[in-house]
């Protein structure tokens, strides 16, 4: 038939089956590698590799003990503690003990500088520590390969949840957060969302969970997810009662938190602050350049059921600045909170002449850099 391409040589069915088998094996190996580094596969591959390393090290120790001493066995022992499950690790330790026995017989114990009881002590101590770590990791249920990535993912989720949504022209907002002790997790967090008709209302909740750093990080992560789900799903005056009920249902030993809920109309600048045992808000008026504290009334979250939270209304005019922070920004042992707030407002006055971008971070650096507590600051400015 015209236009039909010429037929090629007949295909070899054996070669075709071989190619298909090769591709299937390659896909399976690729999936196994991905599952291993995700922590989903068994530990047979590193176990076999480490078993093969043991006799190799033993031979090298016998032939060149000055370059490969008996304590070189701590290398596979330590790697096994990171890679293997406790059951496989015990078998590897048995092989390591056999290798030590071979070294002691061939090299001979004593003061010849080749094999000493100290080698046994070092390898045994490293093995005991590795087994303890493997047991702890097995109890948590998170493999070492996935544990670090999981913590990194949790930290990034906290950062994403603390981002302020884009605001209309004429409005600017910044959020800065610094955990205690330079850690990655904090008991302070922010959730914010645009709500209302045409998304003309900004709702932001700044919360401070009891505790600090890693101790409060897990509870802060759980609460930030719950608060983010409640925000915008309920009328503003129902948010804090719902958050209080959620905290009570958790029945934590340290199950309390403070929070301030800002509801800001982005059209006219009118806002309402609702507080649950949180620090007052601070507003700088453009007209006279003075700061005013905006303190709403309400108990801490998670203390008792049926708590009432009374809001405080205000308005942001053009050029005004509204500042919300956690107590880590102003709390100094032996001093009153008002003294710390005065210092914060004074430093904010000094920085107002510079660009707004980065002001929140600069305030933390200048006011609360050396304070050993979680610090969080929210700044909102209307041009």
C-alpha positions as CSV (number, residue, x, y, z in Angstrom):
1,X,0.0,0.0,0.0
2,X,1.3,3.4,-0.9
3,X,2.7,5.5,2.0
4,X,3.2,2.5,4.2
5,X,6.6,2.4,5.9
6,X,8.8,-0.5,5.0
7,X,8.8,-3.3,7.5
8,X,12.0,-3.8,9.6
9,X,13.6,-7.0,10.5
10,X,11.6,-9.3,12.7
11,X,11.9,-8.7,16.5
12,X,13.6,-11.3,18.6
13,X,11.1,-12.3,21.3
14,X,13.8,-13.5,23.7
15,X,15.6,-10.1,23.5
16,X,12.3,-8.3,24.0
17,X,11.5,-10.3,27.1
18,X,15.0,-9.6,28.4
19,X,14.6,-5.9,27.9
20,X,11.2,-5.9,29.7
21,X,12.8,-7.9,32.6
22,X,15.7,-5.4,32.8
23,X,13.3,-2.4,32.9
24,X,11.2,-4.1,35.6
25,X,14.2,-4.8,37.7
26,X,15.5,-1.2,37.3
27,X,12.1,0.2,38.4
28,X,12.0,-2.1,41.4
29,X,15.5,-1.2,42.4
30,X,14.7,2.5,42.0
31,X,11.5,2.1,44.2
32,X,13.5,0.2,46.8
33,X,16.1,3.0,47.0
34,X,13.4,5.6,47.3
35,X,11.6,3.6,50.0
36,X,14.8,3.1,51.9
37,X,15.7,6.7,52.1
38,X,12.1,7.5,53.1
39,X,12.4,4.9,55.8
40,X,9.7,2.5,54.4
41,X,11.9,-0.5,53.5
42,X,13.6,-3.2,55.6
43,X,17.1,-2.8,56.8
44,X,18.5,-5.9,55.0
45,X,20.7,-4.0,52.6
46,X,22.7,-2.0,55.2
47,X,22.8,-5.1,57.5
48,X,24.4,-7.2,54.8
49,X,26.8,-4.4,53.8
50,X,27.9,-4.0,57.5
51,X,28.3,-7.7,57.9
52,X,30.7,-7.8,55.0
53,X,32.7,-4.9,56.4
54,X,33.3,-6.7,59.7
55,X,35.6,-9.5,58.3
56,X,37.3,-7.0,56.1
57,X,38.2,-4.9,59.1
58,X,39.3,-8.0,61.0
59,X,41.7,-9.0,58.2
60,X,43.1,-5.4,57.9
61,X,43.6,-5.3,61.7
62,X,45.6,-8.6,61.6
63,X,47.7,-7.5,58.7
64,X,48.3,-3.8,59.6
65,X,47.2,-3.2,63.3
66,X,49.0,0.2,63.4
67,X,46.9,1.5,60.5
68,X,43.7,-0.3,61.3
69,X,43.5,-0.9,65.1
70,X,40.8,-3.1,66.7
71,X,38.9,0.0,67.7
72,X,38.1,0.5,64.0
73,X,35.1,-1.8,64.6
74,X,33.3,1.2,66.2
75,X,32.7,2.6,62.7
76,X,30.3,-0.2,61.5
77,X,28.9,-0.4,65.0
78,X,28.1,3.3,65.0
79,X,26.7,3.2,61.5
80,X,24.5,0.2,62.4
81,X,23.1,2.1,65.4
82,X,21.9,4.8,62.9
83,X,20.6,2.5,60.2
84,X,19.4,-0.8,61.7
85,X,16.5,-1.9,63.8
86,X,17.3,-3.3,67.3
87,X,17.0,-6.9,66.3
88,X,19.4,-6.6,63.4
89,X,21.7,-4.4,65.5
90,X,22.1,-7.2,68.1
91,X,23.1,-9.7,65.4
92,X,25.7,-7.2,64.1
93,X,27.1,-6.7,67.6
94,X,27.5,-10.5,67.9
95,X,29.6,-10.4,64.7
96,X,31.6,-7.5,66.1
97,X,32.2,-9.4,69.3
98,X,33.4,-12.4,67.3
99,X,35.7,-10.1,65.3
100,X,37.2,-8.7,68.6
101,X,37.8,-12.3,69.8
102,X,39.7,-13.1,66.6
103,X,41.8,-10.0,66.9
104,X,42.7,-10.8,70.5
105,X,43.7,-14.4,69.6
106,X,45.8,-13.5,66.6
107,X,47.4,-10.3,67.9
108,X,47.6,-11.5,71.5
109,X,46.7,-9.4,74.5
110,X,49.2,-7.5,76.5
111,X,51.5,-4.5,76.2
112,X,52.7,-5.0,72.7
113,X,50.6,-2.1,71.5
114,X,48.5,-4.2,69.2
115,X,45.5,-5.4,71.2
116,X,44.5,-4.1,74.6
117,X,41.5,-4.4,76.9
118,X,40.8,-0.8,76.1
119,X,39.7,-1.7,72.6
120,X,37.1,-4.0,74.1
121,X,35.9,-1.3,76.4
122,X,35.6,1.3,73.6
123,X,33.7,-0.9,71.2
124,X,31.4,-2.1,74.0
125,X,30.6,1.4,75.1
126,X,29.8,2.6,71.6
127,X,27.7,-0.5,71.0
128,X,25.7,0.1,74.2
129,X,25.1,3.7,73.3
130,X,24.1,2.7,69.8
131,X,21.6,0.1,71.1
132,X,20.0,2.6,73.4
133,X,19.6,5.1,70.5
134,X,18.1,2.3,68.3
135,X,15.6,1.3,71.1
136,X,14.6,5.0,71.5
137,X,14.1,5.4,67.8
138,X,12.2,2.2,67.5
139,X,9.9,3.3,70.4
140,X,9.2,6.6,68.7
141,X,8.5,4.8,65.4
142,X,10.4,7.2,63.2
143,X,13.4,6.0,61.3
144,X,16.4,8.3,61.4
145,X,16.2,8.9,57.7
146,X,12.7,10.2,58.0
147,X,12.9,11.8,61.4
148,X,15.0,14.8,60.4
149,X,12.9,15.4,57.3
150,X,9.7,15.2,59.3
151,X,10.9,17.7,61.9
152,X,12.0,20.0,59.0
153,X,8.6,19.6,57.4
154,X,6.8,20.5,60.7
155,X,9.0,23.6,61.1
156,X,8.2,24.7,57.6
157,X,4.5,24.2,58.2
158,X,4.7,26.4,61.2
159,X,6.4,29.1,59.2
160,X,3.8,28.9,56.4
161,X,0.9,29.1,58.9
162,X,2.5,32.2,60.4
163,X,2.6,34.0,57.1
164,X,0.3,37.0,56.8
165,X,-1.9,37.1,53.7
166,X,-1.3,39.8,51.1
167,X,-3.0,43.1,52.1
168,X,-4.6,45.7,49.9
169,X,-2.7,48.8,48.9
170,X,-2.0,51.1,51.8
171,X,-1.6,48.4,54.4
172,X,1.6,46.7,55.5
173,X,2.2,43.9,58.0
174,X,5.2,42.1,59.4
175,X,5.6,39.1,61.7
176,X,8.8,38.1,63.4
177,X,9.3,35.0,65.5
178,X,12.4,33.9,67.5
179,X,12.3,30.7,69.6
180,X,14.1,30.4,72.9
181,X,17.7,29.2,72.9
182,X,18.0,29.4,69.1
183,X,15.8,26.3,68.6
184,X,13.7,25.6,65.6
185,X,10.3,25.2,67.4
186,X,8.5,27.8,69.5
187,X,5.5,28.0,71.8
188,X,4.5,31.3,70.1
189,X,2.7,31.3,66.8
190,X,0.5,33.3,64.6
191,X,-2.4,32.4,62.3
192,X,-4.0,34.9,60.0
193,X,-6.6,35.0,57.2
194,X,-8.6,37.3,55.1
195,X,-12.3,36.8,55.9
196,X,-15.6,38.5,55.4
197,X,-17.2,39.7,52.2
198,X,-14.7,40.3,49.4
199,X,-12.0,39.3,51.9
200,X,-11.9,42.9,53.3
201,X,-11.3,41.8,56.9
202,X,-8.0,40.7,58.3
203,X,-8.2,38.2,61.2
204,X,-5.0,37.4,63.1
205,X,-4.5,35.4,66.2
206,X,-1.2,35.7,68.1
207,X,-0.9,32.9,70.7
208,X,1.6,31.9,73.4
209,X,1.5,28.3,74.6
210,X,2.7,27.5,78.1
211,X,6.3,26.5,78.1
212,X,9.0,27.5,75.6
213,X,11.1,26.1,72.8
214,X,10.9,22.4,72.0
215,X,8.9,21.7,75.2
216,X,6.0,23.8,73.8
217,X,6.6,23.2,70.1
218,X,4.5,20.1,69.7
219,X,1.5,21.7,71.4
220,X,2.0,24.9,69.5
221,X,1.9,22.9,66.2
222,X,-1.3,21.2,67.2
223,X,-3.0,24.4,68.3
224,X,-1.9,26.4,65.3
225,X,-3.6,23.8,63.0
226,X,-6.8,23.9,65.1
227,X,-6.8,27.7,65.3
228,X,-6.2,28.0,61.6
229,X,-9.2,25.8,61.0
230,X,-11.4,27.8,63.3
231,X,-10.3,31.2,62.0
232,X,-12.8,32.4,59.5
233,X,-15.1,29.4,60.0
234,X,-16.7,31.1,63.0
235,X,-17.9,34.6,63.7
236,X,-15.1,36.6,65.4
237,X,-16.7,36.6,68.9
238,X,-17.0,32.8,68.8
239,X,-13.4,32.1,68.0
240,X,-11.9,32.3,71.5
241,X,-14.7,30.4,73.2
242,X,-14.2,27.6,70.7
243,X,-10.4,27.7,71.1
244,X,-10.9,27.5,74.9
245,X,-13.2,24.5,74.6
246,X,-10.7,22.8,72.3
247,X,-7.8,23.3,74.8
248,X,-9.9,22.0,77.7
249,X,-10.7,18.8,75.8
250,X,-7.0,18.0,75.3
251,X,-6.5,17.6,79.1
252,X,-2.8,18.6,79.0
253,X,-0.8,18.9,82.2
254,X,0.2,22.4,81.0
255,X,-2.9,23.0,79.0
256,X,-3.2,26.7,79.0
257,X,-2.3,29.5,76.5
258,X,-2.7,33.2,76.0
259,X,-4.0,34.6,72.8
260,X,-5.0,37.9,71.3
261,X,-7.5,38.0,68.3
262,X,-7.4,41.0,66.0
263,X,-10.3,41.7,63.7
264,X,-9.4,44.5,61.3
265,X,-11.6,46.1,58.7
266,X,-9.3,46.9,55.8
267,X,-11.7,49.4,54.3
268,X,-12.1,51.9,57.2
269,X,-9.4,50.8,59.6
270,X,-11.8,49.9,62.4
271,X,-10.7,47.0,64.5
272,X,-11.6,44.9,67.5
273,X,-9.2,43.2,69.9
274,X,-10.3,40.2,71.9
275,X,-7.8,38.9,74.5
276,X,-7.4,35.7,76.4
277,X,-5.0,36.7,79.2
278,X,-2.6,38.2,76.6
279,X,-0.5,41.4,76.7
280,X,-2.3,44.6,75.6
281,X,-2.0,45.8,72.1
282,X,0.0,49.0,71.4
283,X,-1.1,51.6,68.9
284,X,0.9,54.6,67.8
285,X,-1.3,57.5,66.6
286,X,0.1,59.5,63.7
287,X,-1.4,62.7,64.9
288,X,0.5,63.2,68.2
289,X,3.0,60.4,67.8
290,X,2.0,58.9,71.2
291,X,1.5,55.3,72.0
292,X,-1.7,53.9,73.6
293,X,-2.2,50.5,75.1
294,X,-5.3,48.6,74.0
295,X,-6.1,46.1,76.7
296,X,-9.1,43.8,76.3
297,X,-10.4,41.5,79.1
298,X,-10.5,37.8,79.1
299,X,-9.0,34.8,81.0
300,X,-6.3,32.4,79.7
301,X,-7.4,29.7,77.4
302,X,-7.7,26.2,78.9
303,X,-8.4,27.3,82.5
304,X,-12.2,26.8,82.8
305,X,-15.2,26.2,80.7
306,X,-17.7,29.0,79.8
307,X,-15.1,31.8,79.8
308,X,-16.2,35.2,78.5
309,X,-14.0,37.4,76.3
310,X,-14.9,41.1,76.0
311,X,-13.6,42.9,73.0
312,X,-12.1,46.4,72.7
313,X,-12.8,48.5,69.7
314,X,-10.5,51.0,68.0
315,X,-9.5,52.5,64.7
316,X,-6.4,52.8,62.7
317,X,-6.1,56.0,60.8
318,X,-3.6,56.8,58.1
319,X,-0.1,56.7,59.5
320,X,-1.0,54.7,62.6
321,X,0.9,51.6,63.7
322,X,-0.6,48.7,65.7
323,X,1.8,46.3,67.5
324,X,1.0,43.0,69.1
325,X,3.6,40.8,70.9
326,X,4.1,37.9,73.3
327,X,5.4,38.3,76.8
328,X,8.9,37.1,75.8
329,X,9.4,40.5,74.2
330,X,8.9,42.5,77.4
331,X,9.2,40.1,80.3
332,X,12.4,40.6,82.3
333,X,12.9,38.8,85.7
334,X,12.5,41.2,88.6
335,X,10.9,44.0,86.5
336,X,7.3,45.0,85.7
337,X,5.8,44.2,82.3
338,X,4.9,47.8,81.8
339,X,8.6,48.8,82.0
340,X,9.4,46.3,79.2
341,X,6.4,47.6,77.1
342,X,7.6,51.2,77.5
343,X,11.1,50.1,76.3
344,X,9.6,48.3,73.3
345,X,7.4,51.3,72.3
346,X,10.4,53.7,72.7
347,X,12.6,51.5,70.5
348,X,9.8,51.3,67.9
349,X,9.6,55.1,67.9
350,X,13.3,55.2,67.1
351,X,12.9,52.7,64.2
352,X,9.9,54.4,62.6
353,X,12.1,56.8,60.7
354,X,13.6,53.9,58.7
355,X,11.9,51.7,56.2
356,X,9.1,49.5,57.5
357,X,10.5,46.3,56.0
358,X,12.4,44.4,58.6
359,X,11.3,46.6,61.5
360,X,9.8,43.6,63.4
361,X,13.2,41.7,63.3
362,X,15.1,44.8,64.2
363,X,12.8,45.3,67.3
364,X,13.5,41.8,68.5
365,X,17.3,42.3,67.9
366,X,17.4,45.6,69.8
367,X,14.9,44.8,72.6
368,X,14.7,41.1,73.3
369,X,17.8,39.6,71.7
370,X,19.2,38.1,74.9
371,X,15.9,37.1,76.6
372,X,15.6,33.4,77.1
373,X,12.0,33.0,76.0
374,X,10.0,32.6,72.8
375,X,9.5,36.0,71.2
376,X,6.9,36.9,68.6
377,X,5.9,40.4,67.3
378,X,3.3,41.5,64.8
379,X,3.3,45.0,63.3
380,X,0.6,46.5,61.2
381,X,1.0,49.9,59.5
382,X,-1.5,51.9,57.5
383,X,0.0,54.4,55.1
